[in-house]
Amino acid sequence: MKQKKMLSLTLSELKIMYKQRLPDIVSMAESSCDENEFKQKLNEYVGLHNEWNARRSEHIRMLIEYDGKNINELSTGEDMHIQTLTLLWNYLKNPLDKTEASTDLFIDLFFLFYENDWADSKSTSTSKIKRQMGRWSTGIDKDTVTIRVQNKERMIRILSKKIEQKKTVHSRYTFEENLSEEGKLEKVRYWWNDYRFHLAMAAKSPTELNTLLGNSLSDKTMQLLVRARKKKMPFFATPYYLSLLNTTQQGYDDEAIRSYILYSPELVDTYGNIKAWEKEDLVVSGKPNAAGWLLPEGNNIHRRYPEVAILIPDSMGRACGGLCASCQRMYDFQSERLNFELESLKPKESWNKKLKRLMAYFEEDTQLRDILITGGDALMSQNKTLKHILEAVLQMAKNKQKANLQRPDGEKYAELTRIRLGSRLLAYLPMRVDKELIDILKDVKQRGSMIGIKQFIIQTHFQTPLEVTPEALDSIKKLLSAGWLITNQLVYNVAASRRGHTARLREVLNKAGVLCYYTFSVKGFNENYAVFAPISRSIQEQTEEKIWGELNDCQKTELDELLKENNEKGNLIATFLKKHDLPFLATDRNVLNLPAIGKSMTFQTVGITAEGKRIMLFDHDGSRKHSPIINQMGNVFIVENKSLAAYLRQLDTMGENIEEYATLWYYTKGTTEPRFKIYEYPSPLYSITSRISNLEIKN
């Protein structure tokens, strides 16, 4: 059954299709006096079809079990009534004017009942995956570089005029009197390699954005961005990152970058009323967050798990090198806790006192082993500020280790074993990685290793192979020379979810020495509707594409040992790939961040809304420690914000052959993948207390 045809059918046409292709289902509905009798007949019908795939039968039984139940949707906190099969019964039995659902629901259910090809695994052939990967250009391809050189030169001329006309207040970037036009251009070309220049010249309005893009934005897009501006939505895009876009009518597809810069109508409409998806990010002084953690005031620490905490300093690290349209912290930009007023974000004298309090919190915590310094963006902090923060972390770790000497075994506190810096600047502003930063990181690793810290990680975010530019490769090489591991987390939005795109990114990053860490599904609130890819697509990618980079147990052990033993990690991964004839390494986990619970991809589809959006029952990731609050949370239900049919229509408008996504409908269940060994915490040589501090859970 061709999907494209199905997606265009009206309710009337679809009903005819049901009668032609699914006469048994229609007959059961028409002969049932109510929805309960229909569900009973369906249950008996499933039992008669022993030839069906077990996963398919299980899915139908789950729909039967949950039909008619009331649930509470975790992300919104709203109660809802599941009526998937009730709606189907009503649609098939009664006249169309009685139907209270869209075609998207009935298309999803049609594929459930019609298709017999519910295989357990449908991995794409090697030749097909290579073809799909080969569609996507990278930032180091000759044709890509040529277009970007032209973009750069155009922007240099625009910025030269801007400086000449004194439309910028930054005294660092001014022309001396009587400088020739060519001299001015040479100055700007020199400044282009200075990350501070790009921050100073970043586009902060729709007009500036369009000017740097050669006035290539459509009237419709500009009207939307002007509306966003009126709602006080921030704009911040550096000339470097804008130079990565393709403003010509030919050449590479830049949608994966473009969708990160340009706002969608849904985002603009929702801005001002955006809610925090990660409810644990809501911090009220003296009260536990949604995960039960008591945190110091000031929104400097975010926490979900016992073993890890996020540190957001009061510095320029509260800003980013650019604002991602699907940023999980858009809620914080809306409240202006995060912003792009860079001068005002520089550390104040009071920050030193606050930092001491924050370190005391970490030092006195019984379970903490991992600190992720981020923001914003950790590398937006100046070197002096970042060094000061890292010095404080090392001293805290040293104090904790010393205090443990006085504690008996079984009562010792967990000691710090991992330091991470979260930064997207490797993609947004790679020239930020300078010699002073590398010297700081080398020193931190050397001294940290002496006090038992085992893992030093730059946690970055490349969204597309197009962001892996010659400049990015240079920054990666420098960071690897400092002995830090670089891991990547990807946001699996619509553009990134196209066949072969994420596999291609893994390939390019691995060859550069970067390991992939997480592939995050987009949070499902309405502001992300335009970029949301259904979770079924993530499972499909994991099963059919990522599988080609899967390592066996021996290979996992070998790679883990290589990464642990070698300080210079530059060519290790590329050499390993060549040795084992692997296209890439499947070291990342496809997950969704569940509010207050954490990362998981363990779920079952238990219903579909009238709009065709799947309703999923999630369980937490059983492979890691969680806040004890999960024992009180009960069932976790999440409703997606887009139907599979709507997603496929969107791919179709982007030029994708949606028949290549034909198995999408069958992914109704997921299991969280095990973590790759390098991401596990090293086993301590002492027994940690079972007491959990800084936790308050009300019964």
KOLRO-193111 format. One record per residue (C-alpha): residue in one letter; x, y, z. Coordinates in steps of 0.25 Angstrom, whole numbers, padded with zeros to 4 digits, always signed. Example, Ala and Ser with C-alpha at 12.3 -4.5 7.8 and 13.67 -1.06 7.14 Angstrom:
<recs>
A+0049-0018+0031;S+0055-0004+0029;
</recs>
This chain:
<recs>
M+0000+0000+0000;K+0006+0013-0005;Q+0007+0023+0007;K+0006+0035-0001;K-0007+0031-0007;M-0012+0028+0007;L-0008+0041+0013;S-0017+0049+0003;L-0030+0041+0005;T-0042+0048+0011;L-0050+0041+0022;S-0060+0036+0012;E-0049+0030+0003;L-0042+0024+0015;K-0055+0017+0019;I-0056+0011+0005;M-0042+0006+0007;Y-0045+0000+0020;K-0057-0008+0013;Q-0049-0012+0002;R-0036-0017+0009;L-0041-0019+0023;P-0055-0025+0022;D-0053-0034+0035;I-0051-0021+0043;V-0062-0014+0037;S-0071-0026+0039;M-0068-0027+0054;A-0071-0012+0056;E-0084-0012+0048;S-0089-0024+0056;S-0085-0019+0069;C-0096-0011+0077;D-0085-0003+0085;E-0070-0001+0086;N-0069-0012+0097;E-0074-0023+0088;F-0065-0018+0077;K-0053-0019+0086;Q-0057-0033+0090;K-0058-0037+0076;L-0045-0031+0073;N-0038-0038+0084;E-0044-0052+0079;Y-0039-0048+0065;V-0025-0046+0069;G-0025-0060+0076;L-0029-0066+0063;H-0017-0061+0056;N-0005-0069+0061;E+0003-0065+0048;W+0003-0050+0053;N+0016-0045+0058;A+0016-0045+0074;R+0019-0030+0074;R+0007-0027+0066;S-0003-0035+0074;E+0003-0029+0087;H+0000-0015+0081;I-0014-0018+0078;R-0017-0024+0091;M-0010-0012+0098;L-0020-0003+0090;I-0032-0011+0095;E-0027-0011+0109;Y-0025+0004+0110;D-0037+0008+0102;G-0047+0015+0111;K-0037+0018+0122;N-0034+0031+0128;I-0019+0035+0129;N-0011+0047+0133;E-0001+0052+0123;L+0012+0055+0130;S+0018+0067+0122;T+0005+0075+0123;G-0001+0070+0136;E-0014+0069+0128;D-0024+0057+0130;M-0029+0051+0117;H-0038+0039+0112;I-0033+0029+0103;Q-0043+0025+0092;T-0035+0019+0081;L-0043+0007+0077;T-0056+0014+0081;L-0054+0024+0071;L-0050+0014+0061;W-0063+0006+0064;N-0071+0019+0063;Y-0065+0022+0049;L-0067+0009+0043;K-0081+0007+0048;N-0088+0021+0047;P-0089+0031+0037;L-0077+0041+0034;D-0084+0052+0041;K-0083+0045+0054;T-0068+0043+0053;E-0060+0051+0063;A-0046+0048+0058;S-0037+0052+0047;T-0032+0043+0036;D-0018+0042+0043;L-0024+0033+0054;F-0030+0023+0044;I-0018+0023+0035;D-0009+0019+0046;L-0020+0008+0050;F-0021+0003+0036;F-0006+0000+0035;L-0007-0007+0048;F-0018-0017+0043;Y-0015-0018+0028;E+0000-0020+0028;N+0005-0035+0031;D+0019-0031+0029;W+0022-0028+0044;A+0036-0034+0044;D+0045-0033+0057;S+0056-0026+0049;K+0056-0019+0036;S+0071-0014+0036;T+0074-0006+0023;S+0084-0013+0014;T+0098-0008+0014;S+0097-0003-0001;K+0084+0005+0003;I+0090+0011+0016;K+0102+0016+0008;R+0093+0022-0003;Q+0085+0029+0008;M+0097+0034+0015;G+0103+0039+0002;R+0092+0048+0000;W+0097+0058+0011;S+0108+0068+0009;T+0118+0071+0019;G+0125+0084+0023;I+0138+0079+0017;D+0133+0075+0003;K+0139+0084-0008;D+0126+0089-0013;T+0121+0093+0001;V+0134+0100+0004;T+0133+0108-0009;I+0119+0113-0006;R+0123+0117+0008;V+0136+0124+0003;Q+0126+0133-0005;N+0117+0135+0007;K+0129+0139+0016;E+0133+0149+0006;R+0119+0155+0004;M+0118+0156+0019;I+0132+0162+0021;R+0128+0174+0011;I+0115+0176+0019;L+0122+0176+0032;S+0132+0185+0027;K+0121+0195+0023;K+0115+0193+0037;I+0127+0197+0044;E+0130+0208+0035;Q+0117+0214+0037;K+0119+0213+0052;K+0107+0204+0053;T+0114+0196+0064;V+0118+0201+0078;H+0130+0191+0080;S+0142+0200+0081;R+0151+0187+0079;Y+0147+0187+0064;T+0148+0200+0058;F+0156+0206+0046;E+0167+0216+0047;E+0165+0228+0039;N+0169+0229+0024;L+0169+0213+0023;S+0167+0209+0009;E+0155+0200+0005;E+0164+0188+0003;G+0171+0191+0016;K+0157+0191+0023;L+0154+0178+0016;E+0167+0172+0020;K+0164+0176+0035;V+0151+0169+0035;R+0157+0157+0029;Y+0167+0156+0040;W+0156+0159+0051;W+0148+0148+0045;N+0157+0138+0052;D+0154+0144+0065;Y+0142+0138+0072;R+0139+0151+0080;F+0138+0158+0066;H+0126+0149+0063;L+0120+0151+0076;A+0121+0166+0074;M+0115+0165+0060;A+0104+0155+0063;A+0091+0158+0056;K+0081+0162+0067;S+0069+0166+0058;P+0062+0160+0046;T+0067+0171+0038;E+0082+0168+0042;L+0079+0154+0040;N+0074+0156+0026;T+0085+0165+0022;L+0096+0156+0025;L+0088+0145+0017;G+0088+0154+0005;N+0073+0158+0007;S+0070+0143+0003;L+0059+0141+0013;S+0044+0141+0008;D+0034+0152+0011;K+0026+0141+0019;T+0038+0138+0027;M+0042+0152+0030;Q+0028+0155+0034;L+0028+0143+0044;L+0042+0148+0049;V+0037+0162+0051;R+0025+0157+0059;A+0035+0149+0068;R+0043+0162+0070;K+0030+0169+0075;K+0028+0158+0085;K+0043+0160+0090;M+0048+0147+0085;P+0063+0148+0085;F+0071+0147+0072;F+0086+0143+0072;A+0093+0138+0060;T+0108+0140+0058;P+0113+0143+0044;Y+0122+0130+0044;Y+0109+0121+0046;L+0101+0129+0036;S+0112+0127+0026;L+0109+0112+0027;L+0095+0114+0020;N+0093+0112+0006;T+0086+0124+0000;T+0087+0120-0014;Q+0077+0112-0022;Q+0087+0101-0024;G+0097+0093-0016;Y+0095+0086-0002;D+0082+0084+0006;D+0084+0093+0018;E+0070+0090+0025;A+0077+0084+0037;I+0084+0097+0039;R+0073+0106+0035;S+0063+0100+0044;Y+0072+0103+0056;I+0072+0118+0053;L+0059+0121+0047;Y+0047+0121+0057;S+0034+0113+0053;P+0020+0119+0054;E+0017+0110+0066;L+0029+0115+0074;V+0026+0129+0071;D+0011+0127+0075;T+0015+0120+0088;Y+0026+0129+0092;G+0022+0136+0105;N+0014+0124+0110;I+0025+0113+0108;K+0025+0103+0120;A+0038+0096+0125;W+0038+0082+0119;E+0048+0077+0129;K+0040+0081+0141;E+0052+0078+0150;D+0058+0091+0145;L+0048+0099+0153;V+0055+0103+0165;V+0048+0109+0177;S+0057+0113+0189;G+0055+0103+0201;K+0046+0094+0193;P+0050+0081+0186;N+0049+0081+0170;A+0041+0071+0163;A+0051+0060+0164;G+0052+0063+0179;W+0065+0070+0180;L+0067+0081+0190;L+0076+0091+0182;P+0083+0104+0186;E+0076+0117+0181;G+0079+0124+0169;N+0076+0114+0158;N+0091+0110+0157;I+0089+0095+0159;H+0080+0086+0152;R+0078+0072+0156;R+0071+0060+0153;Y+0080+0048+0156;P+0087+0045+0169;E+0100+0044+0163;V+0101+0056+0153;A+0098+0071+0154;I+0098+0082+0144;L+0105+0095+0148;I+0101+0107+0141;P+0111+0119+0145;D+0107+0133+0147;S+0116+0137+0135;M+0116+0139+0120;G+0113+0124+0121;R+0099+0127+0122;A+0099+0131+0108;C+0101+0123+0095;G+0108+0125+0082;G+0094+0125+0076;L+0080+0122+0079;C+0075+0108+0075;A+0060+0109+0071;S+0057+0096+0078;C+0066+0099+0090;Q+0061+0092+0103;R+0064+0104+0111;M+0055+0113+0102;Y+0047+0114+0115;D+0059+0121+0122;F+0061+0130+0110;Q+0046+0134+0111;S+0048+0137+0126;E+0062+0145+0123;R+0070+0136+0132;L+0078+0133+0120;N+0080+0144+0110;F+0090+0150+0100;E+0094+0163+0108;L+0108+0158+0108;E+0114+0170+0116;S+0104+0169+0127;L+0107+0154+0128;K+0121+0155+0132;P+0124+0150+0147;K+0121+0160+0158;E+0128+0160+0171;S+0117+0153+0178;W+0119+0141+0168;N+0132+0136+0176;K+0124+0135+0189;K+0112+0128+0182;L+0122+0118+0175;K+0128+0115+0189;R+0113+0111+0194;L+0111+0103+0181;M+0124+0095+0183;A+0120+0093+0198;Y+0107+0087+0193;F+0115+0077+0184;E+0125+0074+0195;E+0114+0070+0205;D+0106+0062+0195;T+0107+0047+0198;Q+0104+0042+0183;L+0110+0052+0174;R+0120+0047+0164;D+0119+0055+0151;I+0118+0070+0149;L+0114+0076+0136;I+0117+0091+0134;T+0108+0097+0124;G+0098+0108+0122;G+0096+0114+0112;D+0110+0109+0108;A+0122+0106+0117;L+0132+0111+0106;M+0124+0124+0106;S+0131+0127+0119;Q+0144+0135+0117;N+0157+0126+0120;K+0160+0133+0133;T+0145+0130+0138;L+0145+0116+0133;K+0159+0113+0140;H+0154+0119+0153;I+0141+0110+0152;L+0150+0098+0149;E+0160+0101+0160;A+0148+0101+0170;V+0143+0088+0165;L+0157+0082+0167;Q+0158+0087+0181;M+0144+0082+0184;A+0148+0068+0179;K+0161+0069+0187;N+0153+0073+0200;K+0143+0062+0198;Q+0154+0051+0196;K+0161+0056+0209;A+0148+0056+0217;N+0146+0042+0212;L+0158+0037+0219;Q+0151+0039+0232;R+0139+0032+0229;P+0138+0017+0230;D+0135+0008+0218;G+0120+0007+0215;E+0119+0022+0220;K+0128+0029+0210;Y+0123+0039+0201;A+0123+0037+0186;E+0136+0044+0180;L+0136+0052+0167;T+0140+0043+0156;R+0135+0051+0144;I+0136+0066+0139;R+0129+0070+0127;L+0128+0083+0119;G+0115+0085+0111;S+0118+0094+0098;R+0112+0095+0084;L+0123+0105+0081;L+0130+0095+0073;A+0119+0096+0063;Y+0115+0110+0065;L+0128+0117+0068;P+0140+0107+0067;M+0150+0119+0067;R+0147+0120+0082;V+0157+0108+0084;D+0170+0115+0086;K+0183+0112+0092;E+0180+0117+0106;L+0168+0109+0107;I+0175+0096+0103;D+0186+0099+0113;I+0175+0101+0124;L+0169+0088+0120;K+0182+0080+0120;D+0185+0085+0134;V+0172+0082+0139;K+0173+0067+0134;Q+0187+0066+0139;R+0183+0071+0153;G+0169+0064+0153;S+0175+0051+0150;M+0184+0051+0162;I+0172+0052+0171;G+0164+0041+0165;I+0156+0048+0154;K+0156+0038+0143;Q+0148+0044+0132;F+0149+0058+0125;I+0139+0061+0114;I+0135+0072+0105;Q+0120+0069+0102;T+0117+0076+0089;H+0105+0077+0080;F+0107+0076+0065;Q+0094+0075+0058;T+0098+0072+0044;P+0110+0068+0036;L+0109+0082+0029;E+0114+0088+0043;V+0127+0079+0042;T+0135+0090+0035;P+0151+0091+0034;E+0150+0101+0046;A+0142+0091+0054;L+0152+0080+0051;D+0163+0089+0055;S+0156+0092+0069;I+0153+0077+0071;K+0168+0073+0068;K+0172+0084+0078;L+0163+0079+0089;L+0167+0064+0087;S+0181+0068+0089;A+0178+0073+0103;G+0174+0058+0106;W+0159+0061+0107;L+0149+0052+0101;I+0139+0059+0092;T+0125+0053+0091;N+0113+0058+0083;Q+0098+0059+0086;L+0089+0061+0074;V+0074+0067+0075;Y+0066+0057+0066;N+0058+0067+0059;V+0051+0066+0046;A+0062+0070+0037;A+0072+0061+0045;S+0062+0050+0044;R+0063+0048+0029;R+0068+0035+0024;G+0083+0034+0025;H+0086+0048+0031;T+0089+0043+0046;A+0097+0032+0041;R+0105+0041+0032;L+0107+0050+0044;R+0113+0039+0052;E+0122+0035+0041;V+0128+0049+0040;L+0129+0051+0055;N+0136+0038+0057;K+0146+0040+0046;A+0149+0054+0053;G+0151+0047+0067;V+0137+0050+0073;L+0129+0039+0080;C+0114+0040+0079;Y+0107+0040+0092;Y+0092+0043+0091;T+0081+0044+0080;F+0070+0052+0087;S+0056+0052+0082;V+0050+0067+0082;K+0042+0070+0094;G+0027+0069+0090;F+0021+0083+0094;N+0014+0091+0083;E+0025+0101+0081;N+0033+0089+0075;Y+0022+0084+0066;A+0030+0088+0053;V+0043+0081+0057;F+0037+0069+0064;A+0040+0055+0059;P+0031+0044+0065;I+0038+0034+0074;S+0035+0023+0065;R+0044+0029+0055;S+0056+0029+0065;I+0053+0014+0068;Q+0053+0012+0053;E+0066+0019+0051;Q+0072+0011+0063;T+0067-0002+0057;E+0069+0000+0042;E+0081+0010+0041;K+0089+0011+0053;I+0090-0004+0054;W+0101-0004+0043;G+0111+0002+0054;E+0108-0007+0065;L+0120-0013+0072;N+0121-0027+0077;D+0125-0030+0092;C+0140-0032+0088;Q+0140-0019+0080;K+0133-0011+0091;T+0144-0016+0101;E+0155-0013+0091;L+0150+0002+0088;D+0148+0004+0103;E+0162+0000+0106;L+0168+0009+0095;L+0161+0021+0099;K+0165+0019+0114;E+0179+0016+0111;N+0183+0027+0101;N+0184+0042+0104;E+0184+0046+0090;K+0171+0041+0084;G+0172+0048+0071;N+0173+0037+0061;L+0169+0025+0070;I+0154+0024+0065;A+0157+0026+0050;T+0168+0015+0052;F+0158+0006+0059;L+0147+0008+0049;K+0157+0004+0038;K+0162-0008+0045;H+0148-0014+0047;D+0142-0009+0034;L+0131-0001+0041;P+0124+0011+0035;F+0122+0018+0048;L+0121+0014+0063;A+0107+0013+0069;T+0111+0018+0083;D+0100+0027+0085;R+0086+0024+0091;N+0073+0028+0085;V+0065+0034+0096;L+0055+0044+0101;N+0057+0053+0113;L+0045+0050+0122;P+0040+0061+0131;A+0046+0059+0145;I+0050+0044+0142;G+0061+0045+0132;K+0065+0039+0119;S+0058+0026+0114;M+0053+0020+0101;T+0046+0008+0108;F+0031+0010+0104;Q+0019+0004+0099;T+0008+0010+0090;V-0005+0009+0097;G-0014+0018+0089;I-0015+0029+0078;T-0023+0042+0080;A-0034+0047+0071;E-0023+0055+0064;G-0015+0043+0061;K-0004+0046+0072;R+0001+0033+0079;I+0000+0032+0094;M+0012+0025+0100;L+0013+0018+0113;F+0028+0020+0118;D+0037+0013+0128;H+0050+0019+0133;D+0064+0014+0129;G+0066+0002+0139;S+0081+0003+0136;R+0085+0015+0144;K+0082+0021+0158;H+0069+0030+0159;S+0063+0039+0169;P+0055+0030+0179;I+0043+0039+0174;I+0041+0030+0162;N+0035+0020+0172;Q+0024+0029+0175;M+0021+0034+0161;G+0013+0022+0156;N+0010+0021+0141;V+0017+0031+0132;F+0009+0035+0120;I+0014+0044+0108;V+0005+0049+0096;E+0013+0052+0084;N+0010+0066+0078;K+0010+0061+0063;S+0003+0049+0056;L+0012+0039+0048;A+0003+0043+0036;A+0006+0058+0038;Y+0021+0055+0040;L+0021+0047+0026;R+0014+0059+0019;Q+0025+0068+0024;L+0036+0059+0019;D+0029+0059+0006;T+0029+0074+0005;M+0044+0073+0008;G+0046+0065-0004;E+0047+0051+0003;N+0042+0038-0003;I+0033+0034+0008;E+0032+0020+0003;E+0046+0018+0009;Y+0039+0021+0022;A+0029+0010+0020;T+0032+0002+0033;L+0030+0014+0042;W+0016+0010+0046;Y+0021-0003+0052;Y+0030+0003+0063;T+0020+0003+0074;K+0030-0001+0085;G+0044+0002+0090;T+0054-0002+0099;T+0065+0007+0105;E+0079+0003+0099;P+0090-0001+0109;R+0100+0010+0111;F+0114+0009+0104;K+0124+0005+0114;I+0132+0017+0113;Y+0120+0025+0118;E+0119+0016+0131;Y+0125+0022+0144;P+0137+0015+0148;S+0135+0005+0160;P+0140+0012+0173;L+0150+0004+0182;Y+0142+0007+0194;S+0127+0005+0198;I+0118+0017+0197;T+0108+0021+0207;S+0093+0017+0203;R+0089+0030+0209;I+0084+0040+0199;S+0086+0055+0203;N+0079+0067+0198;L+0067+0060+0196;E+0053+0062+0201;I+0041+0054+0196;K+0027+0056+0202;N+0019+0043+0204;
</recs>
